[in-house]
Amino acid sequence: MVVAKLKLSYKPDDWQIHLIIRILRGYDSIFLAGTGYGKSLIFEAVAALGGKQKVTVIICPLKALEADQVRTLHRNFTFVIFHLHLDR
């Protein structure tokens, strides 16, 4: 289902498909994965498959990663970006 609807050229890992489906079914989810493990696919798929009346909230601690994602996905999604600067 996920691969066909997103027109992916590869098969996502089972954990990615499982998490996407759970989120689309309305379950709250938190996941943690290292660099290069495919986290971006999760929020891209949820945003693409969730419908026009749905909102996907992504919390990203890295401005560079955030900027990269916006550059990559700007054609298909509307973005609102908030930056929070905390002094330590």
FIKE-197937 format. One record per residue: residue number from 1; residue in one letter; x, y, z of N, C-alpha, C in turn. Coordinates in Angstrom, 2 decimals, padded with zeros to 5 digits. Each point is the difference from the previous one (the first is absolute). Example, Ala and Ser with C-alpha at 12.3 -4.5 7.8 and 13.67 -1.06 7.14 Angstrom:
2
{i = 1 aa = a n_X = 013.19 n_Y = -005.69 n_Z = 007.80 ca_X = -000.89 ca_Y = 001.19 ca_Z = 000.00 c_X = 000.90 c_Y = 001.20 c_Z = 000.00} $
{i = 2 aa = s n_X = -000.35 n_Y = 001.05 n_Z = -000.72 ca_X = 000.82 ca_Y = 001.19 ca_Z = 000.06 c_X = -000.77 c_Y = 001.09 c_Z = 000.73} $
***
This chain:
88
{i = 1 aa = m n_X = 000.81 n_Y = -001.19 n_Z = 000.00 ca_X = -000.81 ca_Y = 001.19 ca_Z = 000.00 c_X = 000.86 c_Y = 001.26 c_Z = 000.00} $
{i = 2 aa = v n_X = 000.89 n_Y = 000.13 n_Z = 000.97 ca_X = 000.81 ca_Y = 001.20 ca_Z = 000.13 c_X = 000.90 c_Y = 000.20 c_Z = -001.21} $
{i = 3 aa = v n_X = 000.67 n_Y = -001.06 n_Z = -000.44 ca_X = 000.92 ca_Y = 000.10 ca_Z = -001.13 c_X = -000.73 c_Y = 000.41 c_Z = -001.26} $
{i = 4 aa = a n_X = -001.14 n_Y = -000.62 n_Z = -000.27 ca_X = -000.78 ca_Y = 000.31 ca_Z = -001.20 c_X = -000.53 c_Y = 001.43 c_Z = 000.02} $
{i = 5 aa = k n_X = -000.54 n_Y = 000.42 n_Z = 001.12 ca_X = -000.57 ca_Y = 001.35 ca_Z = 000.08 c_X = 001.05 c_Y = 001.09 c_Z = -000.09} $
{i = 6 aa = l n_X = 001.18 n_Y = -000.25 n_Z = 000.52 ca_X = 001.07 ca_Y = 001.00 ca_Z = -000.04 c_X = 000.84 c_Y = -000.09 c_Z = -001.25} $
{i = 7 aa = k n_X = -000.22 n_Y = -001.05 n_Z = -000.79 ca_X = 000.76 ca_Y = -000.22 ca_Z = -001.24 c_X = 001.50 c_Y = -000.04 c_Z = 000.27} $
{i = 8 aa = l n_X = 000.38 n_Y = -000.76 n_Z = 001.01 ca_X = 001.40 ca_Y = -000.13 ca_Z = 000.37 c_X = 000.71 c_Y = -000.96 c_Z = -000.94} $
{i = 9 aa = s n_X = 001.26 n_Y = 000.24 n_Z = -000.20 ca_X = 000.80 ca_Y = -000.89 ca_Z = -000.85 c_X = 000.70 c_Y = -001.07 c_Z = 000.85} $
{i = 10 aa = y n_X = -000.28 n_Y = -000.03 n_Z = 001.28 ca_X = 000.61 ca_Y = -000.97 ca_Z = 000.90 c_X = -001.05 c_Y = -000.44 c_Z = 001.03} $
{i = 11 aa = k n_X = 000.30 n_Y = -001.10 n_Z = 000.69 ca_X = -000.91 ca_Y = -000.48 ca_Z = 001.04 c_X = 000.49 c_Y = 000.52 c_Z = 001.34} $
{i = 12 aa = p n_X = -000.84 n_Y = 000.76 n_Z = 000.70 ca_X = 000.39 ca_Y = 000.47 ca_Z = 001.33 c_X = 000.18 c_Y = -001.17 c_Z = 000.96} $
{i = 13 aa = d n_X = 000.73 n_Y = 000.24 n_Z = 001.07 ca_X = 000.16 ca_Y = -001.01 ca_Z = 001.04 c_X = -001.35 c_Y = -000.27 c_Z = 000.65} $
{i = 14 aa = d n_X = -000.15 n_Y = -001.18 n_Z = 000.57 ca_X = -001.26 ca_Y = -000.37 ca_Z = 000.65 c_X = -000.37 c_Y = 000.97 c_Z = 001.11} $
{i = 15 aa = w n_X = 000.99 n_Y = 000.47 n_Z = 000.78 ca_X = -000.30 ca_Y = 000.93 ca_Z = 001.10 c_X = -000.56 c_Y = 001.31 c_Z = -000.53} $
{i = 16 aa = q n_X = 000.47 n_Y = 000.44 n_Z = -001.17 ca_X = -000.50 ca_Y = 001.24 ca_Z = -000.59 c_X = -001.47 c_Y = -000.16 c_Z = -000.42} $
{i = 17 aa = i n_X = -000.30 n_Y = -001.07 n_Z = -000.67 ca_X = -001.37 ca_Y = -000.25 ca_Z = -000.45 c_X = -000.93 c_Y = -000.12 c_Z = 001.21} $
{i = 18 aa = h n_X = 000.44 n_Y = -000.76 n_Z = 000.99 ca_X = -000.80 ca_Y = -000.19 ca_Z = 001.22 c_X = -000.31 c_Y = 001.34 c_Z = 000.66} $
{i = 19 aa = l n_X = 001.00 n_Y = 000.84 n_Z = 000.15 ca_X = -000.18 ca_Y = 001.28 ca_Z = 000.66 c_X = -000.89 c_Y = 000.93 c_Z = -000.82} $
{i = 20 aa = i n_X = 000.18 n_Y = 000.05 n_Z = -001.29 ca_X = -000.85 ca_Y = 000.83 ca_Z = -000.87 c_X = -001.47 c_Y = -000.41 c_Z = 000.14} $
{i = 21 aa = i n_X = -000.26 n_Y = -001.28 n_Z = -000.06 ca_X = -001.37 ca_Y = -000.49 ca_Z = 000.09 c_X = -000.60 c_Y = 000.33 c_Z = 001.37} $
{i = 22 aa = r n_X = 000.77 n_Y = -000.19 n_Z = 001.08 ca_X = -000.51 ca_Y = 000.31 ca_Z = 001.34 c_X = -000.35 c_Y = 001.48 c_Z = 000.13} $
{i = 23 aa = i n_X = 000.86 n_Y = 000.86 n_Z = -000.49 ca_X = -000.26 ca_Y = 001.44 ca_Z = 000.08 c_X = -001.24 c_Y = 000.36 c_Z = -000.81} $
{i = 24 aa = l n_X = -000.12 n_Y = -000.56 n_Z = -001.20 ca_X = -001.17 ca_Y = 000.29 ca_Z = -000.84 c_X = -001.29 c_Y = -000.52 c_Z = 000.63} $
{i = 25 aa = r n_X = 000.10 n_Y = -001.01 n_Z = 000.85 ca_X = -001.18 ca_Y = -000.53 ca_Z = 000.71 c_X = -000.34 c_Y = 000.81 c_Z = 001.24} $
{i = 26 aa = g n_X = 000.82 n_Y = 001.00 n_Z = 000.30 ca_X = -000.31 ca_Y = 000.89 ca_Z = 001.11 c_X = 000.76 c_Y = -000.23 c_Z = 001.28} $
{i = 27 aa = y n_X = 000.95 n_Y = -000.91 n_Z = 000.01 ca_X = 000.78 ca_Y = -000.25 ca_Z = 001.20 c_X = 001.10 c_Y = 001.06 c_Z = 000.14} $
{i = 28 aa = d n_X = 000.20 n_Y = 000.49 n_Z = 001.22 ca_X = 001.13 ca_Y = 000.87 ca_Z = 000.26 c_X = 001.26 c_Y = -000.85 c_Z = -000.04} $
{i = 29 aa = s n_X = 001.08 n_Y = 000.57 n_Z = -000.49 ca_X = 001.22 ca_Y = -000.79 ca_Z = -000.13 c_X = 001.23 c_Y = 000.86 c_Z = 000.22} $
{i = 30 aa = i n_X = 001.00 n_Y = -000.61 n_Z = 000.59 ca_X = 001.31 ca_Y = 000.60 ca_Z = 000.13 c_X = 000.99 c_Y = -001.04 c_Z = -000.51} $
{i = 31 aa = f n_X = 000.91 n_Y = 000.43 n_Z = -000.84 ca_X = 001.03 ca_Y = -000.95 ca_Z = -000.44 c_X = 001.34 c_Y = 000.70 c_Z = -000.01} $
{i = 32 aa = l n_X = 001.02 n_Y = -000.79 n_Z = 000.16 ca_X = 001.36 ca_Y = 000.49 ca_Z = 000.06 c_X = 000.84 c_Y = -000.89 c_Z = -000.89} $
{i = 33 aa = a n_X = 000.73 n_Y = 000.61 n_Z = -000.90 ca_X = 000.87 ca_Y = -000.77 ca_Z = -000.89 c_X = 001.21 c_Y = 000.86 c_Z = -000.33} $
{i = 34 aa = g n_X = 001.09 n_Y = -000.64 n_Z = -000.25 ca_X = 001.24 ca_Y = 000.71 ca_Z = -000.30 c_X = 000.01 c_Y = 000.60 c_Z = -001.40} $
{i = 35 aa = t n_X = 001.05 n_Y = 000.74 n_Z = -000.27 ca_X = 000.18 ca_Y = 000.63 ca_Z = -001.30 c_X = 000.02 c_Y = -001.05 c_Z = -001.10} $
{i = 36 aa = g n_X = -000.77 n_Y = 000.25 n_Z = -001.04 ca_X = -000.02 ca_Y = -000.90 ca_Z = -001.15 c_X = -000.93 c_Y = -001.19 c_Z = 000.11} $
{i = 37 aa = y n_X = -000.82 n_Y = -000.05 n_Z = 001.04 ca_X = -000.90 ca_Y = -001.15 ca_Z = 000.19 c_X = -001.37 c_Y = 000.19 c_Z = -000.63} $
{i = 38 aa = g n_X = -000.28 n_Y = 001.14 n_Z = -000.58 ca_X = -001.25 ca_Y = 000.17 ca_Z = -000.72 c_X = -001.12 c_Y = 000.66 c_Z = 000.77} $
{i = 39 aa = k n_X = 000.35 n_Y = 000.88 n_Z = 000.92 ca_X = -001.03 ca_Y = 000.71 ca_Z = 000.76 c_X = -000.83 c_Y = 000.90 c_Z = -000.89} $
{i = 40 aa = s n_X = 000.62 n_Y = 000.62 n_Z = -000.97 ca_X = -000.71 ca_Y = 000.95 ca_Z = -000.87 c_X = -001.16 c_Y = -000.66 c_Z = -000.72} $
{i = 41 aa = l n_X = 000.14 n_Y = -001.24 n_Z = -000.38 ca_X = -001.09 ca_Y = -000.70 ca_Z = -000.69 c_X = -001.26 c_Y = -000.03 c_Z = 000.85} $
{i = 42 aa = i n_X = 000.16 n_Y = -000.11 n_Z = 001.30 ca_X = -001.16 ca_Y = -000.08 ca_Z = 000.89 c_X = -000.85 c_Y = 001.25 c_Z = -000.12} $
{i = 43 aa = f n_X = 000.60 n_Y = 001.17 n_Z = 000.21 ca_X = -000.83 ca_Y = 001.20 ca_Z = -000.03 c_X = -000.40 c_Y = 000.39 c_Z = -001.41} $
{i = 44 aa = e n_X = 000.81 n_Y = -000.33 n_Z = -001.00 ca_X = -000.39 ca_Y = 000.27 ca_Z = -001.38 c_X = -001.23 c_Y = -000.84 c_Z = -000.36} $
{i = 45 aa = a n_X = 000.02 n_Y = -001.27 n_Z = 000.37 ca_X = -001.12 ca_Y = -000.89 ca_Z = -000.32 c_X = -001.26 c_Y = 000.41 c_Z = 000.75} $
{i = 46 aa = v n_X = 000.13 n_Y = 000.33 n_Z = 001.27 ca_X = -001.17 ca_Y = 000.42 ca_Z = 000.78 c_X = -000.59 c_Y = 001.28 c_Z = -000.59} $
{i = 47 aa = a n_X = 000.85 n_Y = 000.93 n_Z = -000.36 ca_X = -000.48 ca_Y = 001.25 ca_Z = -000.60 c_X = -000.66 c_Y = -000.26 c_Z = -001.35} $
{i = 48 aa = a n_X = 000.59 n_Y = -000.87 n_Z = -000.81 ca_X = -000.53 ca_Y = -000.27 ca_Z = -001.34 c_X = -001.28 c_Y = -000.83 c_Z = 000.04} $
{i = 49 aa = l n_X = -000.09 n_Y = -000.94 n_Z = 000.92 ca_X = -001.14 ca_Y = -000.91 ca_Z = 000.04 c_X = -001.09 c_Y = 000.42 c_Z = 000.99} $
{i = 50 aa = g n_X = 000.29 n_Y = 000.97 n_Z = 000.83 ca_X = -000.94 ca_Y = 000.39 ca_Z = 001.05 c_X = -001.22 c_Y = 000.74 c_Z = -000.47} $
{i = 51 aa = g n_X = 000.06 n_Y = 000.60 n_Z = -001.15 ca_X = -001.14 ca_Y = 000.75 ca_Z = -000.50 c_X = 000.21 c_Y = 001.49 c_Z = 000.14} $
{i = 52 aa = k n_X = -000.77 n_Y = 000.76 n_Z = -000.75 ca_X = 000.16 ca_Y = 001.44 ca_Z = -000.04 c_X = -000.39 c_Y = 000.70 c_Z = 001.30} $
{i = 53 aa = q n_X = -000.84 n_Y = -000.59 n_Z = 000.80 ca_X = -000.45 ca_Y = 000.64 ca_Z = 001.24 c_X = 000.84 c_Y = -000.42 c_Z = 001.20} $
{i = 54 aa = k n_X = 001.10 n_Y = -000.68 n_Z = -000.22 ca_X = 000.85 ca_Y = -000.47 ca_Z = 001.09 c_X = 001.25 c_Y = 000.86 c_Z = 000.11} $
{i = 55 aa = v n_X = 000.56 n_Y = 000.06 n_Z = 001.20 ca_X = 001.22 ca_Y = 000.75 ca_Z = 000.25 c_X = 001.04 c_Y = -000.97 c_Z = 000.56} $
{i = 56 aa = t n_X = 001.21 n_Y = 000.08 n_Z = -000.51 ca_X = 001.10 ca_Y = -000.80 ca_Z = 000.52 c_X = 000.96 c_Y = 000.94 c_Z = 000.71} $
{i = 57 aa = v n_X = 000.29 n_Y = -000.27 n_Z = 001.26 ca_X = 000.92 ca_Y = 000.82 ca_Z = 000.78 c_X = 001.30 c_Y = -000.77 c_Z = 000.16} $
{i = 58 aa = i n_X = 001.09 n_Y = 000.65 n_Z = -000.37 ca_X = 001.32 ca_Y = -000.63 ca_Z = 000.08 c_X = 000.86 c_Y = 000.87 c_Z = 000.90} $
{i = 59 aa = i n_X = 000.59 n_Y = -000.61 n_Z = 001.00 ca_X = 000.92 ca_Y = 000.72 ca_Z = 000.88 c_X = 001.40 c_Y = -000.40 c_Z = -000.40} $
{i = 60 aa = c n_X = 000.76 n_Y = 000.95 n_Z = -000.45 ca_X = 001.34 ca_Y = -000.28 ca_Z = -000.52 c_X = 001.02 c_Y = 000.87 c_Z = 000.73} $
{i = 61 aa = p n_X = 000.96 n_Y = -000.60 n_Z = 000.67 ca_X = 000.97 ca_Y = 000.79 ca_Z = 000.76 c_X = 001.12 c_Y = 000.59 c_Z = -000.87} $
{i = 62 aa = l n_X = 000.06 n_Y = -000.37 n_Z = -001.25 ca_X = 001.10 ca_Y = 000.46 ca_Z = -000.85 c_X = -000.51 c_Y = 000.91 c_Z = -001.11} $
{i = 63 aa = k n_X = 000.43 n_Y = 001.25 n_Z = 000.01 ca_X = -000.45 ca_Y = 000.95 ca_Z = -001.02 c_X = 000.44 c_Y = -000.43 c_Z = -001.40} $
{i = 64 aa = a n_X = 001.18 n_Y = -000.57 n_Z = -000.12 ca_X = 000.49 ca_Y = -000.41 ca_Z = -001.32 c_X = -000.88 c_Y = -001.10 c_Z = -000.58} $
{i = 65 aa = l n_X = -000.39 n_Y = -000.97 n_Z = 000.81 ca_X = -000.87 ca_Y = -001.07 ca_Z = -000.46 c_X = -001.37 c_Y = 000.56 c_Z = -000.37} $
{i = 66 aa = e n_X = -000.50 n_Y = 000.89 n_Z = 000.81 ca_X = -001.29 ca_Y = 000.63 ca_Z = -000.26 c_X = 000.04 c_Y = 000.73 c_Z = -001.35} $
{i = 67 aa = a n_X = 001.03 n_Y = 000.78 n_Z = -000.24 ca_X = 000.12 ca_Y = 000.75 ca_Z = -001.25 c_X = 000.09 c_Y = -000.95 c_Z = -001.20} $
{i = 68 aa = d n_X = 000.74 n_Y = -001.09 n_Z = 000.17 ca_X = 000.12 ca_Y = -000.99 ca_Z = -001.08 c_X = -001.35 c_Y = -000.62 c_Z = -000.33} $
{i = 69 aa = q n_X = -000.77 n_Y = -000.33 n_Z = 001.01 ca_X = -001.31 ca_Y = -000.60 ca_Z = -000.23 c_X = -000.94 c_Y = 000.97 c_Z = -000.71} $
{i = 70 aa = v n_X = 000.03 n_Y = 001.25 n_Z = 000.39 ca_X = -000.85 ca_Y = 001.00 ca_Z = -000.65 c_X = 000.39 c_Y = 000.15 c_Z = -001.45} $
{i = 71 aa = r n_X = 001.28 n_Y = 000.05 n_Z = -000.30 ca_X = 000.46 ca_Y = 000.10 ca_Z = -001.41 c_X = -000.47 c_Y = -001.19 c_Z = -000.81} $
{i = 72 aa = t n_X = 000.07 n_Y = -001.18 n_Z = 000.58 ca_X = -000.35 ca_Y = -001.22 ca_Z = -000.72 c_X = -001.50 c_Y = -000.13 c_Z = -000.23} $
{i = 73 aa = l n_X = -000.80 n_Y = 000.39 n_Z = 000.97 ca_X = -001.43 ca_Y = -000.29 ca_Z = -000.04 c_X = -000.89 c_Y = 001.19 c_Z = -000.33} $
{i = 74 aa = h n_X = 000.56 n_Y = 001.15 n_Z = -000.22 ca_X = -000.82 ca_Y = 001.21 ca_Z = -000.13 c_X = -001.03 c_Y = -000.05 c_Z = -001.12} $
{i = 75 aa = r n_X = 000.20 n_Y = -000.81 n_Z = -001.00 ca_X = -000.93 ca_Y = -000.04 ca_Z = -001.13 c_X = -001.33 c_Y = -000.66 c_Z = 000.35} $
{i = 76 aa = n n_X = -000.01 n_Y = -000.88 n_Z = 000.97 ca_X = -001.20 ca_Y = -000.77 ca_Z = 000.29 c_X = -000.70 c_Y = 000.37 c_Z = 001.30} $
{i = 77 aa = f n_X = 000.63 n_Y = 000.82 n_Z = 000.84 ca_X = -000.56 ca_Y = 000.26 ca_Z = 001.32 c_X = 000.09 c_Y = 001.48 c_Z = 000.34} $
{i = 78 aa = t n_X = -000.85 n_Y = 000.42 n_Z = 000.89 ca_X = 000.07 ca_Y = 001.34 ca_Z = 000.57 c_X = 000.71 c_Y = -000.10 c_Z = 001.33} $
{i = 79 aa = f n_X = 000.99 n_Y = 000.85 n_Z = 000.22 ca_X = 000.78 ca_Y = -000.06 ca_Z = 001.23 c_X = -000.18 c_Y = 001.25 c_Z = 000.82} $
{i = 80 aa = v n_X = -000.02 n_Y = -000.17 n_Z = 001.29 ca_X = 000.11 ca_Y = 001.10 ca_Z = 000.95 c_X = 001.12 c_Y = -000.41 c_Z = 000.93} $
{i = 81 aa = i n_X = 001.02 n_Y = 000.83 n_Z = 000.10 ca_X = 001.19 ca_Y = -000.35 ca_Z = 000.78 c_X = 000.13 c_Y = 000.98 c_Z = 001.16} $
{i = 82 aa = f n_X = 000.17 n_Y = -000.54 n_Z = 001.19 ca_X = 000.23 ca_Y = 000.81 ca_Z = 001.19 c_X = 001.39 c_Y = -000.33 c_Z = 000.51} $
{i = 83 aa = h n_X = 000.76 n_Y = 001.02 n_Z = 000.33 ca_X = 001.31 ca_Y = -000.20 ca_Z = 000.61 c_X = -000.07 c_Y = 000.47 c_Z = 001.44} $
{i = 84 aa = l n_X = 000.44 n_Y = -000.83 n_Z = 000.90 ca_X = 000.02 ca_Y = 000.35 ca_Z = 001.40 c_X = 001.45 c_Y = 000.04 c_Z = 000.45} $
{i = 85 aa = h n_X = 000.43 n_Y = 001.14 n_Z = 000.45 ca_X = 001.38 ca_Y = 000.16 ca_Z = 000.47 c_X = -000.01 c_Y = 000.09 c_Z = 001.51} $
{i = 86 aa = l n_X = 000.67 n_Y = -000.91 n_Z = 000.63 ca_X = 000.07 ca_Y = 000.00 ca_Z = 001.46 c_X = 001.43 c_Y = 000.31 c_Z = 000.43} $
{i = 87 aa = d n_X = 000.16 n_Y = 000.97 n_Z = 000.85 ca_X = 001.31 ca_Y = 000.28 ca_Z = 000.58 c_X = 000.20 c_Y = -000.92 c_Z = 001.18} $
{i = 88 aa = r n_X = 001.18 n_Y = -000.53 n_Z = 000.09 ca_X = 000.29 ca_Y = -000.91 ca_Z = 001.12 c_X = 000.67 c_Y = 000.75 c_Z = 001.11} $
***
